[in-house]
Amino acid sequence: MAAASWQPQEAGFKEICGLLEQQISPSSDKSQIWNQLQHYSQFPDFNNYLAFILARAEGKPVEVRQAAGLLLKNNLKTAFRSMPVANQEYIKAELLPCLGSADRQIRSTSGTIISAVVELGGVLGWPELLHTLVKCLDSTDLNHMEGAMDALSKLFQSPHVSLRKLALGSVNQFILLMPPVLFMSMDTYLQGLFVLANDPSSEVRKLVCSAFVQLIEVRPSFLEPHLRNVIEYILQVNNDPDDEVSLEACEFWSAYCEAPLPPDNLRPFLPRLIPVLLSNMAYADDDESLLDAEEDGSLPDRDQDLKPHFHSSRFHGSDDAEDDDDDIVNIWNLRKCSAAALDMISNVFGDEILPTLMPFVQSKLSVLDDSSWKEREAAVLALGAIAEGCINGLYPLLSDIVAFLIPLLDDKFPLIRSISCWTLSRFSKFIVQGTGHQKGHEQFEKVLTGLLRRILDDNKRVQEAACSAFAILEEEAADLLSPRLELILQHLMLAFGKYQRRNLRIVYDAIGTLADAVGGELNQPKYLEILMPPLIAKWQQLSNSDKDLFPLLECFTSIAQALGSGFSQFAQPVFQRCLDIIQSQQLAKVDPVSAGVQFDKEFVVCSLDLLSGLTEGLGSGIESLVSQSNLRDLLLQCCLDDSSDIRQSAFALLGDLARVCPVHLRPRLPEFLDVAAKQLNTPKLKETISVANNACWAIGELAIKVHSLYYDVEVAEWVNQEVSPVVMTVISCLVPILQHAEGLNKSLIENSAITLGRLASVCPELVSLHMEHFMQSWCIALSMIRDDIEKEDAFRGLCAMVKSNPSGALSSLVFLCRAIASWHEIRSEELHNEVSQVLLGYKQMLKNGAWEQCMSALEPPVKERLSKYKV
């Protein structure tokens, strides 16, 4: 308040301005004016006048205001700390708005004074400054942005570490946003980075590395002229004495490999870079994994040892995300980052890194004394890291590499045993491919039995690595596992009885993956006797609110799908428990006290997905369970839930149920269709794309099953009254998705095209009235879909629409022909004939050379494929 209350006296203001005007005049007596200014400086508020003139004397020449600012800066160097606090606050308050001045000189001078004040009083003494600088950088006003950038760049050169760190950290946070001022000031910013590159402070060096990493990710073109110097610098600090600086520098290599930059810039540095990465891949002496590796497998896990469980909701389509099975180190550190960088480099440069890399790997592996185990372990990690990128060059050596790794599964050092499991899993695909000849098959058997041995290791870290590696081998080997199924199940169920809580989750995953891999082969009494009793005992032991239930629910989902009707003997209690969990969680959402549990959406999602697995496995056999339950009403509630994960799984289950027991959905079919349509008509479509995808797929499944129920007058009338109005709502949601397909995922486009066709087959007269509005974009989408039964459904709808309204497709006839030509083969003879009739109908309709004109617009391969329809 005291700062705000100070006001200049008119006489003093005029006199000081007059002196400043004389000072900048070439003909004035400088020494006399200097003496007068020195006289004024003895007054306590003289510097307030100078701040006022700089900030507010807009009627005065800029040169006068700038002179006031420079004099203020010089005065503050000696007077700032001793002046009254009220005057300090007044000056600071006047300086901040100057950052946004319309005049560049005023902005620059203010930045210089601000830099001086911060050095004198510290940034903690001016808390408003950082807030103002960030606000200015984030502004849409160019003057404010430039002023803030100018002030921060001056702080880059401060002798105080805390100020250099503050200035660089403040600018770095804007790299990803790249406001116009940073774009325009990039040369200044880069110069600042180069000045700070060898800063004595490790925290500043870390920020410099972070800036280069972000720039290479966001705007690599800015660094391109300086790339050799930047790479040289990053290579140097990749061996910084401070591990945090080394880690930040190491991030650069992966970022570079992903950037749209030519590999040639990095190629000359590879002979120096690869040894640095290999060296940094060895465990550091203080790595906490060294302590973890000594932990006895019989010790119970603490709650804090358990990672949170993230269940991926069920997804129907072609763009499902892959799991990352390569998480071999729990904490991100220099070792992990170096291995990831080597992996990326091997994918960019391929086999050309092998002449540099392999001699280092071989020399590390050949030193067998106990003190060198960390180097041996790093060499095995390196082989795993390059398994994908250098596979062509490694291929002739693969048999020898695998033969070398198999004995390491029994090494005395647990971390060598665990990394050998991981590296073998990286070569799984090729180990399985080699089973076609005897030596390769023998090697596959040795890897399989070796991993099973390690699954029963006493060390928790080795258990985790072995079980994860075995799950990857299972995916690749599939039916090759059948002859060994009993042995595999025995080992997995022994592990099930032996493991503590954390690793138990990985056993569930390995069992689920095994079920996915061998499918119906698992449905034999001798295997079920080994597998099911321990799982059912655990199922009964866990309460409905125990989070250890999540991986077990996922495991049962895979088993139910694999066993098919064979799961029916276990189905009723599993089905009922899923309903109980969903019901108690829905109550917990509104009244956790009555429910006796806290709401957790994961329980609902996992239960819905297990019900989907049951539906898929049992097929129409699930009908008796559904008919005697309240699943339909619970499912509708889940479709209306505010959690997108719950809705995603709910619509997946809706589509699965529509396939096998649509009659039980019929009483609430219009409501299901309506809520599903709402998922396609939302401004947040891109944020909830997986929900929209499953909802769209479910609508299509419902539509086609309603069509199959269309067997009497009563149902036909019900469809007209109840379903037709909803069909047009759905169509109005699907068409914009097809018309604006850019940026949407492939699966949603495919499902939208299929669902539109399925709806057209249910209500062709209704849908065909509007076909000219969407025919072109629909045909483009249909052209992209691979041959399958769902594509057949879509084309049945297309044929029905064209018959109902032939003129509606005339303007899109070229696109219609391309869509038909996208078939390699229509297996259904009935559909093939319908498509032929559509083309023949248009050929007869188009007279006077119009058909020939349409044909001439088609590409030769399209015409060739259409020839099978004899048009």
N, C-alpha and C positions, 0 to 999 in steps of 0.2 A: 504494500500500500504506500509505503514511504517513497519507493521508486516511482510509482505512478503519479505521486502528487507533485514531484519537482517540475517547475516551469521556468523557462529562460526569461530574463528581463530583456525587454526590447532593445534598450541602450547597449547592454552587454553583447547581445546577439549581433547588432549592427557593427559594433566596434571590432569584434573578433572577425566577422566576415570581411570587413574592410582590410584588416591586416593580412588576412589570407589572400585577398585579391592582389594586394601589393606584393606579397611574397612570390606569387607566381608570375608577376610582371617582370619582363627582362630588364627594364630600366630602373628598378627600385634598388634602394640601399638595403641589401640583405642583412647586414650585421645589425643595423638599427631595428629592423623589423623583428629579427630574432630576439634581441634584447627585450623588446616590448612583449613578445609572446612568452618569454621566460618569466617576465613580471606577472603576466596574467596567470601563469601556471601555478603560482603560489596560492591562488584562490581555490578552496576545496571543490567547487563545482565547475572548474574550468573544463575538465574532461567531459562533463555532462554536456556543456555547450558544443564541444567538438562532435560528440555522438549525435546531438540534435541536428547540427548542420549537415553531417553526413546523411542522416536518415530522413530528415524532414524539410531541409531548405530547398524545396523544389523550384523556387523562383530564381535561385542562384545558379551560376554556371557550374557544370559538372566538375570542372577542374578545381573550383573552390571547395566543393564538397569532398572531392577526392583528397585534396591537400589537408582538410580537416581530419579525414580518416587516417592518413599516413602519420600526421602529428600525434593523433590519439594512440596509434599503435606504439610509437616510440615512447610516449609518456607512460603508457601502461607498463612497459618493461621494468620501470623503476618505481612507479607509484601504485600499481594495482593492489598489491598485498596490504599496503598501509592505508588505503583510502577507506572511507566509511562504507559499511556493507550496503547501505541504501544507495550510494552512488554506483557501487559495483553492479547491483541489481538493475539500476536504471540503464546503465550502458549496455548490459547484456540484453535487456528487453528491447532496446532500440536497434541492436545489431541484427537480431533474428529476422525481422521483416525485410531487412535489406537484401537477404539472400534471394528474394523474389523480385528485386528491383528491375524495372524495365531497362535500366542502363547497365551494360556489361561491366563498365569500369567501377560502378558503385558495388555491383555484386562481387567483383574480384577483390576490391579493397576490403569489403566486409569479411570475405573469406579469410583474408590475411590477418585481420584483427581477431577474428574468432579463433584462428589457429593459435595466435599469441596468448589470448585469454585462457584457452584450454591448457596450454603449457604452464601458465602461471598458477591457475586455480584448480587444475585437474578436471576430469570429466564428471566426477561425482559431485563437484561443486556447482555443476550446471546441468541438472537433470533434464531440463527442457530441451537442451541442445540436440541430443540424439533423436528424441521424438520429432523435433522440427525437421532435422535433416532427412529422416526416413520419410516423413510426410511429404517433404518437397520432392524427393526422388520418385515417390509414388504419385505425384501430382500429374494433371494433364496440362499444366501451364509450363511452357518451355523455359521461361525465366526462372521459375522456382527450381526446376530440375537442374538447370545449368549452374545456378548459384550453389546448390547443395553439393553437386559434383565437384565444383571448384574448391569449396571449403574442405571437402574430404581429401581431395588430392594433395592439398597443402599439408594435411595431417599425416600423409604417407611419409613425409620427410622429418617428422618430429623426432627429437632425440629420446623421447619417452616411449618405451616399449608398449605401455598400455594404450597410448594414443595411436601408434602405428597399427596395433592389433584392432582397436576399435574402428579406425577408418577403413581398413581393408575388409574387416568382417562385415561392416555396414554395406559396402559396395557389393561384396560377393553375394549377399543374399538377393541381389536384384539381377544376377546373371541369367537365371532361368526365365525371369519375366522380360528381360531385355527392354527396359523403357527407352524411348527415343534418345534421351540425354546420354545414356550409357553407350548406345549405338554410335552417336555422334562423337562421343569423347573417348572412343575405344583406343586411339593412339596414345592419348595421355594416360589412360588406365594401364595399358600394356607397358608403357615406360615406367610407371610406378611399380608394376609387378617386377620388372627386370631390376629396378633399383633395390627392391626388398628381397630379391631371390636368395641372396647370401646373408640375410639378416642374422645377427648373432642370436636372436630369440628363436627357439625351435617352434614356438606357437605361431610366430609370423611366417616362418618357412612353411609350416603346415597349411596356413591360409593361402600362401602363394600356390602351393601344389593343388589345393582344392579349387582355386580359381582356374588354373590351367585345365584341370579335369572337367570342370563344368563348361568351360569355353569349347573344349573339343567335342563335348556332347551336344551343345546347343548351337554354337556358331563356329564350326571348325575353320571356315573361310578366313576368320580374323587371325587365326594363328598360322595359316598356311605360309605367309611370307617369312615367318620367324621359326618355322618348324624345326629346322636343324638345331638351332640354339635351344629351343624348348626341350627337344628330345635329349640333347646333351645334358641339359640341366636336370631333367627328371631322372636320367640314368645315374647322375652323380648323387642326387638326394635319395635314390632308392636304397642307398647304403648309408643313410644318415645315422649318426649315433643314437638319435631319438627314434624309437620304433614307430611312434605315431606319425612322424614325418615320412618315414619309409613306407608305411602303410598307405598314406594319402598319395604319395608319389606312385606307388604300385598300381593304384586304381587307374592311372593314366593309360596303361597298356591295353587293358580291356576296352576302355572308352575309345581309344584310338582305333582298335580293330573293328569296332562297331560303327565308327564314323565314316561318312562318304568321302574318304581320302585315299589317294593312291598308296598301295603298300610300299612302293619304291622308296618313300621317305624314310621308312623304318628299317628297310632291308639291310643297309650298311651297318646298322647298330646291333643286329641280331647276335653276331659272334661275341659281343661284350654283354648284351642283355641276358642271354640265356643262362650263362654261368651265375649271374647275380640272382635270377629267379630261382635256380636250383639251390643255391646257397641259402636263400631265404625260405625255402620249403622245408628245411630241417626244423624240428621242434626247438624252440627257444628253451633255455634252462628253466625259465619261470613260467612256462606254459602250463595252465591249470589242467590240461589234458593229461600231463605226466602224472599228476596226483590221482586224477579220475581213473587212470589206467590200472592203478594198483588196487582199486576197490574190489573187494570180494563179492562174487555173485550171490552169495547167500545173505548178504546184508540187505534188510528191507530198504526200499526207496523212501526218502522224505518227500512230503508234499511239494516242497520247492524244487525237487528234482524232476517233477513231471511237467513236460511241455504242455501248453494248452492244446486242446484237441480242435482241429478245424475240419469239419465235414463238408465236402463239396456236394451241394444239392444236385439231384438227378437232372440230367440234361439230355434232351432228344434232338440229335442233329449231328452235323459233320464237323463242328468247330470246337469239340470238347477239349479243354486244356489238358496238357500232359502233366503228370506228377513229376516233381524233381526228385529223382532217386539218388542224386549225387551229393547230398548234404552229409559230407564225411566229417566235418568239424562243426561242432555246435556254435562256437563263438567265432565271429568274423575277425580274423587276425592276419598278420603278414604272411604266415604260412599258407592259409587258405586263399588269400588274395593272389599270391604268387602262383599257386597252382591254377587258379581260374585264369590268370593272365596267360600262362603257358598253354592252357586249353584253347583260349581264343586265338593266340598266335599260331598254334598248330592248324587251326581251322582256316586261317587266312593264308599262311605260307606253305602248309602241307609238308610234303616229304623233304623240302629243301632245308628244313631246320635239323634233319636227322644227322648229317655229318658233323654239326656242331654239338648237338645234344648227346648222341649215343656214346661217344668216348667218355664224357663226364659220368653218364649213368653207369656204364660198364666199370669204370674205375672205382666208383663208390660201392658198387655191388661186390667187387672183388676183395674189399677189405673186410675180413670176417671177425676181427677181434671185438670183444664186447663193448669197448669204449666207442666204437664207430657205428653203433646200431642206428643212431639218429640219421646218419648220412645214408645208410642202406635203406632205411625206411623212406627217406625223401626220394631216393632213386626209384623205388617201387611206386610211390605216389606220382612221380613224373611219367612213368610208363602208362599209368592209368589216365593221366591228364591228356596225353597225346593219342590215346587209343582211337579217338574218332577222326581227328584231323590228319594224322599220319598213317592211316590204316593201309593205304596202298604200299607205302615203303616198308611198313612193318609186316605185311602179309607173308612174305617168304620166311620171316623169322618167327611167325606166330606160334608155331608148334613148339619151338625152342623156348620162347618166352613163357608160354603156359607151363611147359615142363619144368622151367626154373622156378615158377611161382608156386607150384603145387607143394613142394617140401616146405616152403615158407609158411604155409598154413599151420605147420607144427613148430614154428620157431619158438625159442624160449622167451622172446620179448613180446608181450601181448600186443603192443602197437604195431609190430611188424606182422603179427597174425591178422590183426584187423585190417590193415591197409592192403594186405595180400588178398583178402576177401573182396574188398572194394575193387581193386584193379582187375581181378579175374571177372568180376561182374561187368566191367567195362568192355571185356572181350567176349561176353556171353554169346552174342549173335554169331560170331565167327567160330566159337567152340561148338555151337550147335550145328552150324553149316558143315563142319568137318566130319560129322557123324556118318556121312555117306561111305567113308572107307574105314577099314578096321582100326588103324592106328588112331584116327580121329575119334572113333567111337570109344575106344579104350580110354583116351584122354578125357572125353566127356564124363565117363563113369568115375574117373579119378577125381575130377573137379566136383562132381555131384556128391560123392561120398566124403570128400574132404570138407566141403561146406557143411554137410550134415554133422560131421564130427565137431566142427567149430561151433555149430548151433548149440551143442551141449557143453561148450567151454565153460569153465568156472568164472571167467572174467566178463563182467557186464559189457565192457566196450567191445570185446570180441563177439559176444552173443549178438549185440546190436548190428555189427557190421556183417556177420555171417548170415543172420536172418534176412537182412535187407538185400544182401547179394543173392541169396537163394531165391527170394521173390522175383528178382530180375531174371535169373536163370529160368525160373518157372515160366515166365511170360514168353521167353524165346523158345523154350523146349516143347511146351504144350504136350502133344500126345506122346512124345518120346519119354515122358515121365510115367506113362501107364504101367510098363513092366516093373517099375520100382515103387509103385504107389504105396504098397504096404510098408516098405522100409521108410519111405518119406513120412508117412502118417505117424509111424511109431516114434520117429525122432521129433517131429513137431509136437506130438502130444506129451512126450517126455519133457520137452522144453516148456510146454504149457504148465506142467506141474512144477517145474524148477524155477522159472523166471520170476523176478520181482515185478511190481506193477508197471514200471516204465517200459521194460522190454517186452512185457506181455502183449502190449499193443502191437508190437512188430510181429509177434507170432500170429495174432489175429489176421494181420495183413497177409502174412505168408500163407495161412490156411485159405483165406479168401481168394488170393491169387491162384493158388493151386486148384481151387474149385472152378475158377474162371478158365484155367488152362486145360483141365482134363474133362470138364463138363460132365456128361451123363456116365462116363466111365466110373465116376465116384459112387454111382448108385448101385453098390453091391453090398450085401449084408456084412461080408468080412471087413470091408472098409468102414462102413457105418458103425460097426461095433467098436472100432478103435477111436473114431472121430467124435461121435455124438455124445456119449455119456459124460465125458469131462466138460464139454461145452454146455450141456444142459444143466449139469451140477452148478457151474459158474453162473449160468442164466438165473437159476433159482436162488442162488446165494446173494446176488446183487439186488439192491432196492431200486424202485422206479426213479429215485432221485440221485442215484450214484453215477457219477460221470464216467466211471470205468465201463458203464453199459454201452457207451457210444461205439467203441471199436468192435464190441461183441455184436451189436445190432448190424454194423456194416458187414461183419464176417458172415452172419446168418443170411444177409441179403444175397451174397455170392453163392452160399451153399444152396439156398432155396432155388435160385435160378439154375444151378448146375444139376441138382437132383430132379428137378421137374416134379412129376407126379410122385416120385419117391419121397418127397418131403412131406407128403400128406399126413404121414403118421405123427409128425411133429407140429403140424400146421396150426391146429386149433388153439393151443395155449400161447403160441407165438403171436397169432393173429389177435387174440383177445388182449394180450398184454400191450401190444402196440396201441390198440384203441384206448386202454386204460391210461397209458402214458399221455396220449394226446388230450384225453378228457381232463386229466388232473392238471396238465400244463395250461389248458385253456381256462380252468378255474383259477389257477395260480396267478394268471395274468391280471385278473380282477380282484381276487381275494386270496392272497398267499397264506393267510392265517388258516382259513377253512381248508385249503388244499393241503396244508402241511408241508409245502415245498415252495421254493423260490422259482419264479418263471425262468426258463432257459430254453430259447428257441431251438437249440441243438437237439434236445430230446424229441421235439415235434418233427424236425426235419429228418432225423435218423429213423424215426418210427414210420413216417410216410414213405421213406425210401425202402424200408424193409417190406412194407405192405405192397409196394410196387414189385419188389423182387418176388414176393409170394405170388402175386398175380401173374407175373411173367412165367414163373416156374410151374404153378398149378394149372394155369389156363382156366378153362371153364370149371375145373374142380374147385375153384375158390367160391363159386356161386352160392353153395350152401352156407358158407360162412358169412358172406355179404348179406344174404337174404334174412338172416337171423340177427343182424346187428344194426346199429345206428350209424354205420360208416358213412352213408350218403350225406346225412346231416352234418356230421363232424367234418367231412371233406369240404362241403360248401363253406363252412365257417373258416376253414384253412385257406380256401381260395380267396376269401375276403380279408385275410389277415393283413396287418400293416407291415409285416416283415416280408421283404422280397424273397428271402431264402425259403420261408415257409410256403409262399405262393408258388415259387418255382417247383418245389417238390410236389405240392398239391396238384398242380396242373399235369405234372408227369403221371401221377397216380390216376387222375381223371381219365387221361388218354389210355392208360393201360387197362383200366376197368371197362372203358368203352369198347375195347377190343373183345373182351371175353364175356361180359355180362351187362350189355347196354340196357336190358329191360329193367334192371334195378335202378338205373339213373333216370329213367323216363319221367317219373313223377315230378322231378325238379329240373328237367332238361332245359327249359327256357331260362331258368335262373343261372344254371351253369354256363350256358352260351352267352348270356348277358355279361356276367362277371369276367368271362374269358375275353370277350370283345373289348371290355374296358382296359385290359392290359395292353391292347394294341393301339389305343387312342389316348396316349398320355404324353404331355410335353417332356416327360423324363424318360422317353423310350430308350435312348442310348444308355442310360444309367441302369435300366432294368431289362436289358435286352434278352437275358436268359429266361426271365419270367415270360416275356412276350413270345419268345420262341416256343416254350412249352405250351403256353396257352393256345397259340396258333395251331400247333400240332394236335392238341387235344380237341379243338373245334373240328378239325378235319376228321379225326377218328370218330367223334360223335356223329358227324354228318353222314359218314359212309355207313355207320351202323343203323342210323335212323332209316336210311334208304333200304337197308336189308330188312327192317321191320315193316316196311311199306307193303303189307300183304292184304289189307282189307280196307273197306270203305271207312271204318271207324278211325284207323290210324291215318289214312290219307286226309280225312277231315281235320284230325288233331294237328297234323303237320301244317296244314293251311292256316289254321287258327292260331296255334301256339308258336310254331317254329318260324314261319315265313317272315314275320316282322323282325325277328332277331337276325335272320339271315341277311337282310339288307343293311342292318347296323354293322354286322361283321364285314360285309363286302366294303362298306364305306371306310372301314378301318384298314382293310388289307390293301386296297388300291393305292393309297398314298405311300405305303411301304414299298410297293413295286415301282411306283413312279419316281421315288427318291431313294433309290437303293444305295447311292454312294455313302460310304461311311458306316453302313449297317453290316452285320456279319452275314456270311454266306448262308449259314443255316437258317436264319430268320427269313431270308429271301426265298430259299427253297421251300420251306414250310408254308410260307404265304402263298406261293404259286400252287402248291399241291392242295392246300385247303380251299383256295378259290375254286379249283377244279372239282373238288369233292362237293362243295356247296352247289356248284352248277349242276352236278349230276342229281342232286336232291330236288332243286327248284329251277330247272333250266329256263322255263318261261319267264320267271321273275328276274333272274340274273341276266339273261340275254338282252333285256330291254336297255341295259346300261353298258353293254360290252364294248361299244366303240370307244368308250372313255379309257379303257384299260387294256385293250387287246394287244397293243404293241408291246408295252412293258411286261405284260404277262407272258407273251410268247418269248421275249428275250430271256426271262427268268426260267421258263420251261426248257429252253435250249441248253441251260447249264446243268440240268439235273441228270444224274447217271440213270441208266436203265434199271428200274425195279418196279415192284408192285404198286408203290405209291405214285410213281410217274404214270403207270397205267390208269389209276383212279383219276388223276388230273386230266388225262387225255380223253377219258370217257365223258367227263364233264364238258370238255372243250367241244367234242363232237355233238353232244346233246344241245349245247348252246347254238352252235352253227346251224344245226337242223332247225332250231326254233326261230333263229333270226339270221339268215345267211348274209344279208346286206350289212350287218353290224361288223363283220370282219373284213369287208372289201378293202377298206383303206389300209389294212394291216396285213394284206395277203402275203406279201413277201416275207414278213416276220413269221407268219403262220407256217409257211413252207419251210423256213429254216428250223422252226421248232420241231416239225415232223421229221425233218432230215437229221435231227440230233439223235434219233434212235439208231442204235447199231442193229437191233432186232426187236420187233414187237412179238413176244412169245405167245400172247393171247391171239388166237386166230380170229376170234370175234372182234377184238379191238382193231386188228390189222384191217379187217374188212370195213369197219366203220370209218377208219382214216382214209382208206381208198375211196369210199363213197363220198367223203367230204371233198377230196381233191377232184374227183370226177365231176361232182356237182358244180364246182367252180369253173371247171374247164368248159362245161356245157353252158353255164350262165354267161361267161365272158365271150362275146362275139367280136367280129371285125378285128381280129389280131390282138385283142386285149390280153388274152391268156398268154400268147407268145411273148408279148411285151413284158408281162410279169415274170415269165421264165428267164427272159434275157437279163433281168436285174439280179438273178441269182448267181452265186459263185459256182464254178464247175463241180467241186466235190458235192455241193448241195444238190445240184441237178442230177448227178450220178446216183445219189442215194434215193432220190425221189423216183428214179426209173423203175424201182421194184414195185411201185404202185400203178405202173402202166399208164402214166399220164404224160 
